[in-house]
Amino acid sequence: MSEKSFFDILFYTDRDAQCREVFYGDPDTEKIYSLLFNNWIHEKRHITSVLPISLKDTEGSFIWDGDSFLFKKLSGPKGGFYYLLLKEDYQIDLYRQTLNHLTQGVQIYDRNGYAVFFNQTSRKISQIPSSLDVQGKHLLDLFALDEEVSTTMTALRTQAPVINRVDHFRTSAGISILSANTAYPLKRGKQIIGAAAFEQTRDIVGACKESMIATEQALNGFKNNVPATRFSGYSFENVIGHGKALQEAVSIAKKIAPQTNSVLLVGETGTGKEIFAQSIHRSSKRSQKKFVALNCAAIPDSLIESMLFGTQKGSFTGSENRPGFFEEAQGGTLFLDELNSMSLSMQSKILRALQENSFRRVGGQKDISMDVRIISSCNKDPFQCIADNQLRKDLFYRLSTVMIELPPLSMHMEDLEELIQYHLSATAYQYVHNVTALDNQVMDLFKSYSWPGNVRELFHVLDYAQNLADGDTITLEHLPSYLLKEQKSIKKAPGVSYTPEASLDWENCSLQSLMDDYENKVILKALEHFGYNITQTAQALGLRRQSLQYRIHKYGIHI
């Protein structure tokens, strides 16, 4: 293993603070960032426009792209500067947290028997409070035992492992412990530097035994439970639910799939836009060609152009002849996810390519004709995006030949139980415990929760619970803490009140029909209050414009 350089990234900027060269002290960092940083060099980007630092600072730290960096600024040739960037090292925290997840006790000592680290299980066995710092305390001061029979001290003295020695001893606080202990000497070359001890009590062994039996059964049955074929892409069969709003979207998608029209999918994050996009592609005449997807929100704008159009060798430092997504999707489908997150300047370049049915690679001189069906998506109301200058109107009309609105989960809650059972069944083979049911309290919470992350959030919550469940039923203790704290917020429109009439036929009505009736009356009152202005009414009710339009259509309200 080679020694680590004193920097991970080094930028050289000219006297105007423009990026001119970049060097790497770490090959892994180069693999991750080289394409982006080479673009910065090519564009001579100003250092403060790409990194959250000030020209006045000569050293400090900052967070960029989710990583924490230390930096130092040094004078360079020709009036320029060197910026040395070093990623903060989290290895010690990683090791510490990993050891704390082990079910057996772990103790680490230096070569003289002084404590370096006890994991949480070891502290629990010895009833050592978290407030007590054991580091630097000698083993014989922490435990009342004979040095000659101590597992750890023996390993240090003999420089050889001591395996599964059973002993009964007391802590310095007088707590009696019966445990099986194993200790290994730790060496650097031939020199001993410490020892690691592992301890197991009767309770730990019993819990491990039960866990191992369940794990063995799961492993033995894995081949019988795993799906016969691995996932190869979405189709309309992956759209789960029979609610009216969802099925209307499916019906439209199936009808237009065989055509060549561009399609705009509108829906909140997590409503299944990629499932619909892939399903439309797989049901089209282009299904034998590639489906290529680009998440416009996840890619820096400086990279999107080269990813879409490709690059020509020699156009900038480090560039190669590389086809872009338009070329990869030739004859097939290109999915532009969250189009409204793309800059307007990039949108104009895409519009031109669509108008001309051709494009050029970045740095290229040759026009390349294209035959690509475009499916795009917005996670916001596209008309509002146009009004907010987030989406070009001309590009919207070119890409929205067919617009399909995907309902949020809160608008098809009748599908909730079907979605839950589908996901539990589809993922059961991945877990030791076959989770098949939800506790009644969990189901009540799920039904009252608004699910702002929609179906994706629901599946993530189920995954979280399956990872924690130690039986076949998900209970409240298995849910993420934020979900337990959330309370459904019910907003009322100004001046609206409604009480079910005493003459209601309670024998022949359902809660859903009562709620629909109430919602219908609230929307009517709110529309009247705001002079049937859709935008103002939606804002007052705390709804998205398209959600309000859906409800107007659902209840047959005439405006």
N, C-alpha and C positions, 0 to 999 in steps of 0.2 A: 504494500500500500504506500503510495507516494505521499510526501509531506504536503500539507495544505498550504497554498499560497496565502500571503497576508492580505490579499484582496480576492473577491469573487469576480467583480466587474470593475473595469477601469475605463472611464470616458476621458477623452482629450477634447477640450473645447477651445475654439479660437478666442481672440480678444473680445469678440462680440457674443461670447457664451453660446455659440452654435456648435453642436456635436459634429466632430470631424473624424474621430477614430474611436474604436472600442476594442478592448483587450479582455481576455478572460483568464482568471486564475483557477477556475474550477470547470472541468469539462461538462459536468451535469448541468450547471447553470448555462453554459454555452448552448447546449442542446435545447433548452427551454426557451431562451430569449434571443438567440442569434438572428432569426428572421425578422423579428420586430425591431431589434436594435439596428440592424443593417438598414432598415427603412428609415430610421431616425437619421442615420449618417447620410443616406442618400438625399433626404429632404433638408439636411442641415438644421434640424430642429433645435430650438432654443432649450437649453438644459432645464430651465424652470417651467417650460411648457409640458415637459414629460415626467419630471420628478418633482415631488412636493418639497422643494428646498428653496432657500433664498440665496441670492448672490452674495449677500453680506456675511453669511455663515461660513466659517472655515471648517467646522466639524459639527457633528450632531447625529441624530437618528431620525428615521421616518418610516412610515408604513406604505408600501407600494405593492399593488397586485396581491394583497393578502400576506406579504412577507415583511418582516421587520429588518431594516438595514441600518448599519452604522456607516457614516461616511466621513471622509476627510478631504479637504480641498488643498491642493499644493500648486505652487507656481510651475508653469511649463514653458517651453520655448516659444518665441515670437509673441510674447504677451499673453499666451493662452494659459489654460489651467488643466490640471489632472484632478479628476474626481474618483477617489478610491471607495468602492462600495463593498461592504462585507456583511453577509447574512448573519443574523444572530443565531447562535447555536442552541438548539432546544434539546440536544441529546440527553442531558442529565434529567430534565423534566420528563422526557419520554420514558427513560429507564425507570424512574421513580414511580410514575403513574402505572406503568406496566406491572411492576412488582406488587403494587397495591391491589391489583385485580386478581392475584393468585389466591387460591383457596387455602393453601398451606402457609404456615408462618415462614418468613424469610428474615434472617439476620445476617448482616455483613459486618465483619470486624477487620481492623488493620492487623499487621503482623504481631503487634504487641498485645492484642486482645482488647483494644479499645473500640467501642461501638462506632460504626459509620452510619448504619441505616437499619431500621426495623420497619417492615411493611405493616399495613393495618391489621392483617390477620394475626401477626405475631404480637402486636400491641394488645389485641383483644384477648389472646390466650393468656398473656401475663398481666392483663388488666392494667396496662400502662396508659394513663390519660394522654390525650393528644397534646395537652399543654406542656407535658414533660418532654424536654429535649434530651434524648438518650445519646446523642452524638458526643463523643469524647469521654463517656463513662466506661469504666472497665467492666468486663463481663462478670468478674467476681464481686464487684460492688453492686451489680444489678441482681445477681442470683446467689443464693446461699447453697453452694455446692463445692465439691472437692475438685481441685484443679486436675487431679490425676484421672478422674472419671468424666470430666467435662468433655463432651463430644467435640466442641469447637477448639478447646485448648489442646486436646489430643491431636487434632488435625494440624494445628499450628506447630506443635512440638515434634511430631513425627513426619510432617510434610507429606502425609498420605491420607486418603479418604477414610472416613469412619462411617460405615453404612448401617442405618437402621438400629441404632443403639437405644434401648428402652430404659427410661430412668424416671424416678420420682424425686422431685426436688421442690424447693420453695424459692419464691422471689424475695428480694430484700424487704418487701412489704409484708411478707408472711403468707403469701398466696400459694397454695399447694397445687402443683402441676404434675400430671402423668402424661408423658409424651414419648413418641418415637422420633429420634433425631438422626439426621445425616449431615455430615460436614465435609466440605471439600477445601483443600488448600488452594489458594489463588496465587499464581506465579507470573512474574515477568521474566521470561527466559528461564534461568535456573534459580533466580532469587525469589523467595517467598515474600509476598506483599500483603497477604491477608487471608481470610477464610470466609466462606459462605455456609451458613447453617440453615437447614430446612427442618421444620418441626410439624408433627401431625398429632392431634389428640384423637380420642375415641369418637368425638362428635364429627370431626373433620373426616375421619376414615369412613364413618357411617354414611355421611352425606355424599362422599365421593363414590362409595359403593353403589348407592341408589342411582346416582348420575351415570355411572359407567354402565350399569345394566340397561338403563333407558337408551343410552347412546349406542350400545351394542345392538339392541333391537332395531333402532332406527337405521343403523348401517347395514344390518342384515336384510332389512326390507326396502332399502333404497332403490335397488334395481327394479323392483316391482312397482314402485310408486312414481318414479321419474317419468315425465312425459316421453312418449315414444319418439317424438321428433323435437329437436331444439327450435327455438324461436327464429324465424326467418323473415319477419316483417309483419306488419299489421294488415288486417283485412276487416271488412264490415262485421265479421263474426266477433271481433274484439270490442265492438261497441256494445257495452252491457247496459241494459235497461229497456223498459217498455213504456216509459212515460211519454205523454203526447208531445211535449216540446222536443224531446230527444229524437223520437221517431220521425217527426216532421223533418228534422235536419238530416237524418239518415235517408229518408225518402228522396229529398232533393239531391243529395250527394250521389245516390245510386242512379238517378235519372241522368245526371250530367256527366257521370264518370266516363262513358264511352265517347263523349264529344272531345273537341280539342280546345274548348274555351278556357280562358284563364279563370281561376277561382280564387275568391277572397274568403277566408275563414275568419269569422269574428267571434271572439270568446275570451273570457278571462283566463288567466294563467291556471293551468291544471284541468281545463275542460276537455282535453283530448284532441287538440287541433292537429297534432302530428298523426294520431291514429286515423283521423279523417283524411288527411293528406295522403298517407300511404295507401289507405283503402281505395281512394279515388284512383290513384296510379295503378294499383293492382287489378282494378276492374276496367281499365282503359285499354285501348289498342296499343299503348306504349308499354304495357306491363313487362314485355320481354327486354326492354332497355332499362337503363339505370334510373333509380330514384336517388337524387342527391339533395341533402338538406343543409341549410345554413342558418344558424341561430344568430340573427343580426344583433341581438342584445348582448351576446357573449363575446363578440369579436371586436377588438379595437378598430375604429374607423380606418386607421392607417393600413390595416391589413386586409380589410374587406375587398378593396379593389383588386389586389393581386390574387386573392383567393377566388374571386368570381371570374376574372378575365385571364388569369395566368400571367406568367412573366417571361420575358425574353432575355436570354443570356447576355450579360454585358450592359444591361440597362441601368444597373446600380451595383454597388459593391456586394459581392456574394450572390448575385442573382443567377438563376439557372433557367434553362428552357423547361418550363413547368406549365402543364395545362391547368386551366382554372375550372371552376364548377360548371360554367356554361359548356365547355368542351366535354367534360366528363358526362354531362347529362344529355349529350347530343342524341336526339331521337327519343329521349325519355322525359323525365319530369324534374324540375328544379323547385324545391320548396324553400321560400324565403320566410322564415319564421320570425314573428314580431317585427315586421317591416317598419312599423312606426318608430322603432328604436334606431333606425339608420339615419345618418345625416342627410339633409336636403341635397347637398352637393352630390353625394353618392347616389341618391335617388334619381337625380337628373341624368347621371351616366347610365343607369340601368334603363331609364326611359328611352334614351337615345338608342341604346342597343336593341331594345324591343321594337322601336319604330323602324330601324334600318334592317332588322333581322341579321345583324352582323356586329362584330366588335373587334377590337385589337387587344393583344396582350399588352401588359404594362411594359413600355419600352419597345414594343414591336412596330413594324411598318406595314404589316400585311393584314388586310381585312379577313376575318374568318366568319363565314356564314353559319347561322345556327338554326336548328329546328328543335326547340325546347318548349314544353308546356310549363307555364308558370302557375304554381299554386302558392299563394302568400297568406299571411295571417296578421291580424292586429289583436292585441290584448286589451284595446280600448275602443270606444266608439270611433270609427274612422272619420265621421263627419266632425266630431269634436277635435280629433287629431288635425284635421285640415284647418279648423278654426284656430287651433293653438299653434299653427305653423310647424307641426311635427310630421305632416304627410302632404306631399304635393298632390294637388287636386287632379292634374293631368295624369299622373301615374296611377292614382286611385281609380280613375275611370277606365284606364287601360287594363288594370288588373282585376277589376271587379265586374267582369261580364256576368258572372254568377257570384252572388254573395250569400254565404250560408252562416247563419247565426247559431252558435252552439250555446245552449243554456247552461248557466252555472248550476252546480249541484243543488243549491237552495231552491231552484225552480223545478227540480224533478226529484224531490225527496221521496216520492213513492218508489224510486229505484234503489233507495239506500240499502235495504236488507239484501236485495239481489246482488248489489255491488260488493257488499261485505262477504257474503257466502262465496261469490266467485273468486275473490282475492284469497280468502282463506284456503279454499280448495286448490287453487292454482299454485300456491306457495307452500302447502303443507309438507311436501316431500323434502323441503330444505331444512326442516327443523326436527330436533329430537322429539319434542312434544307436539303431537298432532292437535293443534288448536282448531276446534270446530264450532265453538259457541261464544256468545257474549253474555256476560252477566246482565240482568235486567236494568240495573242502575247505569251500566255502560251504554246500553241501547237507548235508554231515556236521554242520557247526555248527548249521544250522537244525534238524536232526533231534534234536540233543542238547539244544537250548535249551528252557527251560520255557515261554516265551512268556506272561509274566504279563499282558501287554496284549492277548493273544489275536489274533484275525484283524486287528483294527485295527492292532496293533503290527506284525504281519507286513507289511501293506500299506505302512505308513509306512517300514519298513526298506527295502522294495523301491523305494519312491519315492526315498528318500535315495540308494540305490545307482544308480538310473537317472540321477539328476542328475549323478553323478560318473563314471559309466562312459564310456569313450572308445572302446568297441567293442561287440560283440554279447554279451559274456559278463561277468557279475558276478563279481568276484574278492574276496578278503578285504580288499584295500586300499580297496574301495568301500563297506565296511560301516561303520556308526557305531562309534566306539571302545568304547562301553560293551558292545556285543555281543561284542566280541573278549575282553573281560575277564571276562565272565560265565562261570561254571562251573555246570553243572547240579548242584544239591544233592540227593543221594539220602539220604533219612532212613530209618532202620531202626527198627522197633518194638522195644521192650525185650524181650530174651531170644529174638529170632527169628533163626534161622540156617537156611539152606537151600542145599544143594549138589546139583546135578543128579546123579541116579544114573548110575553107570557103565554101566548096562544100557540107557540111552536109545537109541531107534532113530534115530540121527543121519541116516539116509538119508531118513526120512519125517517129519521135524519141521521147523518153521520157527522163526526167532528170535522172531517175534511170539507163537507158541503157547507157547514156553518162558517168555517174559516174562509172559504171561497166567497161566500155571500158577503161576509164582513169586509174582505179585501176589495170586492167589487164596489161596495158603498163608499169605502174610504177613498178609492181612486176617483170615483165620480165626484165626490165632494171636493177633493183636492184640485181636480181639473177645473171645476166651476170656479173655485177660489182664485186660481191663477189665469182665468180667461182662456182655458184650454191651451196654454203654452206648455209644450212637452218638456222643454229644458228646465223651466222653473219648477214645474210639478215634480219632475224626477229628482231635482236637488232637494226639494222640501221633504220628499219621502225617503231620501237617502238611497235612491236607486240609480243605476246607470240608465242612460236614455233608452238603450235598446231593451233593457229589462222592463221598463215601463211600457214601451211599445208592444212587447210580447204580451204583457198582461192586458193591455187595451184590446189586442187581437183575441186573447183567450176568452175574455168576457163579452166580446161583441159590442164594445162601447163605440158609438159613432161620434166622431168629432167634426 
